[in-house]
Amino acid sequence: MIEKKKYRFKKASQEEIDLFILLGQSLCAVQMLEGALSHLIVLKKTEPDQKKEADDLLKKQRSLTFGNAMKIAKEESLLSKPLEIELSKLLKERNWLVHHSITDNKNDFKSDTWFNQRFEKIEAITSKANELQISIEIDLIEYCEKKGIDMTNIKNKIDKHYGI
């Protein structure tokens, strides 16, 4: 049997704690955006009377990565060109966030400059994800209205949620 050693890990600095909080906040914002994109795909690929099909498709969509959802949205022309472009840009930023935000630029690892660059970039990703989520919600409201669905109640809830 291999002997287990007890290791003591250095406590996180305040900068590291702040970074971890920002990373978590940004990941949440991106996941909410991914959810909005999944709903957009489902609503635009099904009709209002296809609840079972929509529920099944949403379950499938939620298991896809942001990149795969974007691929579907692009292939099926479900997004306006400006929204598609902005989401594609954010996808690159999301991939950096998930795969490289901590490990990039190891020479400057955890210097003040390193932390400040990450703080700024991560905050920008969070802000953009939130902005694009609202853009998707507005797009879906307009889409549903064109289908003849009264969206007054939804608009009021969104206004209340965002404090408009």
Phi and psi in degrees as GROMACS dihedral restraints (atoms count N, CA, C in turn):
[ dihedral_restraints ]
;  ai    aj    ak    al  type     phi  dphi    fc
    3     4     5     6     1   -82.6    20    10
    4     5     6     7     1   131.6    20    10
    6     7     8     9     1   -74.7    20    10
    7     8     9    10     1   132.1    20    10
    9    10    11    12     1   -86.2    20    10
   10    11    12    13     1   128.8    20    10
   12    13    14    15     1   -97.0    20    10
   13    14    15    16     1   147.8    20    10
   15    16    17    18     1   -94.7    20    10
   16    17    18    19     1   121.5    20    10
   18    19    20    21     1  -109.1    20    10
   19    20    21    22     1   143.7    20    10
   21    22    23    24     1  -105.3    20    10
   22    23    24    25     1   125.3    20    10
   24    25    26    27     1   -98.4    20    10
   25    26    27    28     1   143.2    20    10
   27    28    29    30     1   -64.1    20    10
   28    29    30    31     1   135.9    20    10
   30    31    32    33     1   -65.5    20    10
   31    32    33    34     1   148.0    20    10
   33    34    35    36     1   -68.0    20    10
   34    35    36    37     1   139.9    20    10
   36    37    38    39     1   -74.8    20    10
   37    38    39    40     1   168.9    20    10
   39    40    41    42     1   -62.4    20    10
   40    41    42    43     1   -37.9    20    10
   42    43    44    45     1   -62.9    20    10
   43    44    45    46     1   -41.4    20    10
   45    46    47    48     1   -65.2    20    10
   46    47    48    49     1   -42.2    20    10
   48    49    50    51     1   -60.9    20    10
   49    50    51    52     1   -45.8    20    10
   51    52    53    54     1   -60.3    20    10
   52    53    54    55     1   -42.2    20    10
   54    55    56    57     1   -62.3    20    10
   55    56    57    58     1   -45.4    20    10
   57    58    59    60     1   -63.1    20    10
   58    59    60    61     1   -38.0    20    10
   60    61    62    63     1   -65.1    20    10
   61    62    63    64     1   -46.2    20    10
   63    64    65    66     1   -63.2    20    10
   64    65    66    67     1   -40.2    20    10
   66    67    68    69     1   -60.8    20    10
   67    68    69    70     1   -45.5    20    10
   69    70    71    72     1   -62.6    20    10
   70    71    72    73     1   -44.0    20    10
   72    73    74    75     1   -62.3    20    10
   73    74    75    76     1   -41.9    20    10
   75    76    77    78     1   -68.6    20    10
   76    77    78    79     1   -42.3    20    10
   78    79    80    81     1   -61.5    20    10
   79    80    81    82     1   -39.0    20    10
   81    82    83    84     1   -63.0    20    10
   82    83    84    85     1   -44.8    20    10
   84    85    86    87     1   -61.8    20    10
   85    86    87    88     1   -42.1    20    10
   87    88    89    90     1   -67.4    20    10
   88    89    90    91     1   -39.9    20    10
   90    91    92    93     1   -64.8    20    10
   91    92    93    94     1   -37.6    20    10
   93    94    95    96     1   -64.9    20    10
   94    95    96    97     1   -39.7    20    10
   96    97    98    99     1   -63.3    20    10
   97    98    99   100     1   -44.1    20    10
   99   100   101   102     1   -57.9    20    10
  100   101   102   103     1   -40.9    20    10
  102   103   104   105     1   -63.4    20    10
  103   104   105   106     1   -42.5    20    10
  105   106   107   108     1   -62.7    20    10
  106   107   108   109     1   -41.0    20    10
  108   109   110   111     1   -63.7    20    10
  109   110   111   112     1   -41.1    20    10
  111   112   113   114     1   -60.4    20    10
  112   113   114   115     1   -43.2    20    10
  114   115   116   117     1   -65.0    20    10
  115   116   117   118     1   -39.4    20    10
  117   118   119   120     1   -59.3    20    10
  118   119   120   121     1   -47.1    20    10
  120   121   122   123     1   -59.6    20    10
  121   122   123   124     1   -46.5    20    10
  123   124   125   126     1   -64.3    20    10
  124   125   126   127     1   -47.9    20    10
  126   127   128   129     1   -64.5    20    10
  127   128   129   130     1   -33.4    20    10
  129   130   131   132     1   -84.6    20    10
  130   131   132   133     1   -13.1    20    10
  132   133   134   135     1  -102.0    20    10
  133   134   135   136     1    -6.4    20    10
  135   136   137   138     1  -129.0    20    10
  136   137   138   139     1   164.3    20    10
  138   139   140   141     1  -101.1    20    10
  139   140   141   142     1   158.3    20    10
  141   142   143   144     1   -54.7    20    10
  142   143   144   145     1   -29.3    20    10
  144   145   146   147     1   -86.3    20    10
  145   146   147   148     1     5.1    20    10
  147   148   149   150     1  -105.5    20    10
  148   149   150   151     1    51.6    20    10
  150   151   152   153     1   -57.7    20    10
  151   152   153   154     1   -47.4    20    10
  153   154   155   156     1   -61.4    20    10
  154   155   156   157     1   -45.9    20    10
  156   157   158   159     1   -62.7    20    10
  157   158   159   160     1   -41.3    20    10
  159   160   161   162     1   -64.9    20    10
  160   161   162   163     1   -44.1    20    10
  162   163   164   165     1   -61.3    20    10
  163   164   165   166     1   -42.5    20    10
  165   166   167   168     1   -65.2    20    10
  166   167   168   169     1   -43.1    20    10
  168   169   170   171     1   -66.4    20    10
  169   170   171   172     1   -39.0    20    10
  171   172   173   174     1   -63.3    20    10
  172   173   174   175     1   -41.1    20    10
  174   175   176   177     1   -59.3    20    10
  175   176   177   178     1   -43.0    20    10
  177   178   179   180     1   -66.8    20    10
  178   179   180   181     1   -44.8    20    10
  180   181   182   183     1   -60.3    20    10
  181   182   183   184     1   -40.6    20    10
  183   184   185   186     1   -64.2    20    10
  184   185   186   187     1   -19.5    20    10
  186   187   188   189     1   -87.3    20    10
  187   188   189   190     1    -7.6    20    10
  189   190   191   192     1   -83.9    20    10
  190   191   192   193     1   152.4    20    10
  192   193   194   195     1   -74.1    20    10
  193   194   195   196     1   164.9    20    10
  195   196   197   198     1   -56.5    20    10
  196   197   198   199     1   -43.1    20    10
  198   199   200   201     1   -61.8    20    10
  199   200   201   202     1   -43.1    20    10
  201   202   203   204     1   -68.3    20    10
  202   203   204   205     1   -36.9    20    10
  204   205   206   207     1   -64.9    20    10
  205   206   207   208     1   -41.6    20    10
  207   208   209   210     1   -62.1    20    10
  208   209   210   211     1   -40.2    20    10
  210   211   212   213     1   -59.3    20    10
  211   212   213   214     1   -45.6    20    10
  213   214   215   216     1   -63.2    20    10
  214   215   216   217     1   -47.1    20    10
  216   217   218   219     1   -60.5    20    10
  217   218   219   220     1   -39.7    20    10
  219   220   221   222     1   -68.9    20    10
  220   221   222   223     1   -50.6    20    10
  222   223   224   225     1   -58.3    20    10
  223   224   225   226     1   -34.1    20    10
  225   226   227   228     1  -101.6    20    10
  226   227   228   229     1    10.5    20    10
  228   229   230   231     1    49.3    20    10
  229   230   231   232     1    50.6    20    10
  231   232   233   234     1   -91.9    20    10
  232   233   234   235     1    -8.3    20    10
  234   235   236   237     1  -118.5    20    10
  235   236   237   238     1   150.3    20    10
  237   238   239   240     1   -66.4    20    10
  238   239   240   241     1   154.3    20    10
  240   241   242   243     1   -59.0    20    10
  241   242   243   244     1   -45.2    20    10
  243   244   245   246     1   -61.8    20    10
  244   245   246   247     1   -39.5    20    10
  246   247   248   249     1   -68.4    20    10
  247   248   249   250     1   -39.7    20    10
  249   250   251   252     1   -60.4    20    10
  250   251   252   253     1   -43.5    20    10
  252   253   254   255     1   -62.8    20    10
  253   254   255   256     1   -47.0    20    10
  255   256   257   258     1   -64.4    20    10
  256   257   258   259     1   -40.7    20    10
  258   259   260   261     1   -66.5    20    10
  259   260   261   262     1   -36.9    20    10
  261   262   263   264     1   -64.3    20    10
  262   263   264   265     1   -40.1    20    10
  264   265   266   267     1   -63.2    20    10
  265   266   267   268     1   -43.6    20    10
  267   268   269   270     1   -67.1    20    10
  268   269   270   271     1   -33.2    20    10
  270   271   272   273     1   -57.9    20    10
  271   272   273   274     1   -41.9    20    10
  273   274   275   276     1   -63.0    20    10
  274   275   276   277     1   -42.6    20    10
  276   277   278   279     1   -66.2    20    10
  277   278   279   280     1   -40.1    20    10
  279   280   281   282     1   -60.9    20    10
  280   281   282   283     1   -42.5    20    10
  282   283   284   285     1   -64.3    20    10
  283   284   285   286     1   -39.7    20    10
  285   286   287   288     1   -61.6    20    10
  286   287   288   289     1   -46.3    20    10
  288   289   290   291     1   -56.3    20    10
  289   290   291   292     1   -48.0    20    10
  291   292   293   294     1   -75.3    20    10
  292   293   294   295     1   -38.8    20    10
  294   295   296   297     1  -104.7    20    10
  295   296   297   298     1   -20.5    20    10
  297   298   299   300     1  -135.9    20    10
  298   299   300   301     1    -6.6    20    10
  300   301   302   303     1   -59.3    20    10
  301   302   303   304     1   -29.6    20    10
  303   304   305   306     1   -95.8    20    10
  304   305   306   307     1   -33.0    20    10
  306   307   308   309     1   -94.3    20    10
  307   308   309   310     1   -12.1    20    10
  309   310   311   312     1   -68.3    20    10
  310   311   312   313     1   150.3    20    10
  312   313   314   315     1    54.7    20    10
  313   314   315   316     1    57.9    20    10
  315   316   317   318     1   -64.2    20    10
  316   317   318   319     1   -20.0    20    10
  318   319   320   321     1   -64.8    20    10
  319   320   321   322     1   -33.4    20    10
  321   322   323   324     1  -100.8    20    10
  322   323   324   325     1    13.2    20    10
  324   325   326   327     1   -48.7    20    10
  325   326   327   328     1   118.1    20    10
  327   328   329   330     1    67.3    20    10
  328   329   330   331     1    23.1    20    10
  330   331   332   333     1   -79.6    20    10
  331   332   333   334     1   168.9    20    10
  333   334   335   336     1   -57.8    20    10
  334   335   336   337     1   -41.9    20    10
  336   337   338   339     1   -62.0    20    10
  337   338   339   340     1   -44.2    20    10
  339   340   341   342     1   -58.5    20    10
  340   341   342   343     1   -48.7    20    10
  342   343   344   345     1   -63.4    20    10
  343   344   345   346     1   -47.2    20    10
  345   346   347   348     1   -61.4    20    10
  346   347   348   349     1   -40.5    20    10
  348   349   350   351     1   -63.0    20    10
  349   350   351   352     1   -42.5    20    10
  351   352   353   354     1   -66.9    20    10
  352   353   354   355     1   -43.9    20    10
  354   355   356   357     1   -55.4    20    10
  355   356   357   358     1   -49.1    20    10
  357   358   359   360     1   -63.5    20    10
  358   359   360   361     1   -46.6    20    10
  360   361   362   363     1   -67.2    20    10
  361   362   363   364     1   -42.5    20    10
  363   364   365   366     1   -67.4    20    10
  364   365   366   367     1   -41.3    20    10
  366   367   368   369     1   -62.5    20    10
  367   368   369   370     1   -37.2    20    10
  369   370   371   372     1   -66.6    20    10
  370   371   372   373     1   -39.3    20    10
  372   373   374   375     1   -63.7    20    10
  373   374   375   376     1   -44.9    20    10
  375   376   377   378     1   -59.3    20    10
  376   377   378   379     1   -47.8    20    10
  378   379   380   381     1   -61.4    20    10
  379   380   381   382     1   -44.6    20    10
  381   382   383   384     1   -67.0    20    10
  382   383   384   385     1   -40.0    20    10
  384   385   386   387     1   -62.1    20    10
  385   386   387   388     1   -43.6    20    10
  387   388   389   390     1   -62.5    20    10
  388   389   390   391     1   -44.2    20    10
  390   391   392   393     1   -61.8    20    10
  391   392   393   394     1   -44.1    20    10
  393   394   395   396     1   -70.2    20    10
  394   395   396   397     1   -31.9    20    10
  396   397   398   399     1   -61.2    20    10
  397   398   399   400     1   -44.5    20    10
  399   400   401   402     1   -63.3    20    10
  400   401   402   403     1   -40.5    20    10
  402   403   404   405     1   -60.3    20    10
  403   404   405   406     1   -41.7    20    10
  405   406   407   408     1   -65.0    20    10
  406   407   408   409     1   -43.4    20    10
  408   409   410   411     1   -60.8    20    10
  409   410   411   412     1   -42.7    20    10
  411   412   413   414     1   -64.4    20    10
  412   413   414   415     1   -43.5    20    10
  414   415   416   417     1   -58.0    20    10
  415   416   417   418     1   -43.6    20    10
  417   418   419   420     1   -67.8    20    10
  418   419   420   421     1   -37.6    20    10
  420   421   422   423     1   -62.2    20    10
  421   422   423   424     1   -47.4    20    10
  423   424   425   426     1   -62.4    20    10
  424   425   426   427     1   -40.5    20    10
  426   427   428   429     1   -61.9    20    10
  427   428   429   430     1   -46.8    20    10
  429   430   431   432     1   -65.4    20    10
  430   431   432   433     1   -38.5    20    10
  432   433   434   435     1   -62.7    20    10
  433   434   435   436     1   -38.4    20    10
  435   436   437   438     1   -64.8    20    10
  436   437   438   439     1   -26.1    20    10
  438   439   440   441     1   -83.2    20    10
  439   440   441   442     1     0.2    20    10
  441   442   443   444     1    87.7    20    10
  442   443   444   445     1    16.3    20    10
  444   445   446   447     1   -93.5    20    10
  445   446   447   448     1   131.2    20    10
  447   448   449   450     1   -74.2    20    10
  448   449   450   451     1   118.3    20    10
  450   451   452   453     1  -108.7    20    10
  451   452   453   454     1    14.1    20    10
  453   454   455   456     1   -56.7    20    10
  454   455   456   457     1   -47.8    20    10
  456   457   458   459     1   -61.8    20    10
  457   458   459   460     1   -42.0    20    10
  459   460   461   462     1   -65.6    20    10
  460   461   462   463     1   -44.4    20    10
  462   463   464   465     1   -58.7    20    10
  463   464   465   466     1   -43.4    20    10
  465   466   467   468     1   -63.2    20    10
  466   467   468   469     1   -41.0    20    10
  468   469   470   471     1   -65.9    20    10
  469   470   471   472     1   -40.5    20    10
  471   472   473   474     1   -65.7    20    10
  472   473   474   475     1   -44.7    20    10
  474   475   476   477     1   -57.4    20    10
  475   476   477   478     1   -43.5    20    10
  477   478   479   480     1   -66.2    20    10
  478   479   480   481     1   -43.5    20    10
  480   481   482   483     1   -61.9    20    10
  481   482   483   484     1   -43.1    20    10
  483   484   485   486     1   -90.4    20    10
  484   485   486   487     1     0.4    20    10
  486   487   488   489     1    69.5    20    10
  487   488   489   490     1    33.4    20    10
